[in-house]
Amino acid sequence: MSELARPLAEAAERLFAQRCGTDVVASADAGTWPQALWSALEALTPAQLLVSEDRGGAGGDWLDACALLERAGEFNLPLPVAETVLAGWLLDRAGLPAVAGPLSFACTTVDLAAAHRQGRVAIEARNVPWAARSAGIVLVGTNASAEAWLLYLPNGAYTTTPDRAPAGDPRDRVAVLDLALSAPGVACQRLQGLRHAEVLGRAALLRAAQIAGACRRVLALTLAYTGERVQFGRAIGQFQAVQHQLAQLAEETAAVRVAVQAAANTSEGPWSVAAMAAAKLRAGEAAGLCVRIAHQLHGAMGVTAEHPLHQSTRRMLAWRDEHGAEAYWARELVQALRDAGAPGAWQAIVAATNR
């Protein structure tokens, strides 16, 4: 963790507490772009967070990025902060200039290496977050060797139509019919030294960090509600059955945060994909359990539009599936352990943590 982590987390928490209330989230869910909130967020330079200082960036690392995304998830920040952080890092890895404004990110099955050879690309991508609102999109594809390839499209080089938005945050269908890669602002090149699985793993890690923050918010809301809701003459939080559920909710919240921090601390080296797979897998499991417990304990109140619980739980369930759900990352975890030559799970844990 760099020296940036603590002041970044504190600054983000102050900013989101002051500027990202439930009314702002509700307005954004209804389709209003929170420009004032984005302008304030730009002071934290999310696109430059993972860029080295000698290239004009903040010099942060993946622990710093996860600290920022945890706070964003806790406050249901209705902005493409995860996408902007990741896209900024990828543009820097490709040696491309920084882009001002919000950015979007998505993976694609299109063979970008073949498109690079042909000099033209046609592409369609579903459920791309914030595409219509972004200054540009970073798309990452692969080739037969599983190497990562980057395609950057500035806004205007693609068309968008609204897609489903289960979390409230907008998702768009992006289409490029036949675009010359020599067009202004467009770039397509191999990400030297990066495999496609590593890029997808980092996208999943940032989503897991958002889930960790949302779990913390859900825990706080549930503790407050069970401490206030009175039945049979006492707060329901005093009943032993409810306390058991609160304990499990707290356990899940702590577990996902530990998994995220462990993966962020193992973001380089042979165990990186395995660690990120474990974090997203654990975060997905925690999301499902936390949503179920929270809504059980809130009862009918938790599903009303007036109560803020749904702002967190809807996002958690959407993030759970994005960049790979539990089944996908369970398979990737097993494959990553095999690739690293681990004879068993315990040996893998020892090898990964005793670096």
Secondary structure, DSSP 8 states (H G I E B T S, - for coil): --TTHHHHHHHHHHHHHHH--HHHHHHHHTT---HHHHHHHGGG-GGGTTS-GGGTS----HHHHHHHHHHHHHTT--S-HHHHHHHHHHHHHTT-----S-EEEEEEEEEHHHHHHHTEEEEEEEEEETTTTSSEEEEEEE-TT-EEEEEEEETTSSEEEE---TTSS-EEEEEEEEEETTSTT-EEEEEEEEEHHHHHHHHHHHHHHHHHHHHHHHHHHHHHHHHH-EETTEEGGGSHHHHHHHHHHHHHHHHHHHHHHHHHTT-SSTTHHHHHHHHHHHHHHHHHHHHHHHHHHHGGGGGSTTSTHHHHHHHHHHHHHTT--HHHHHHHHHHHHHHTT-SSHHHHHHHHH--
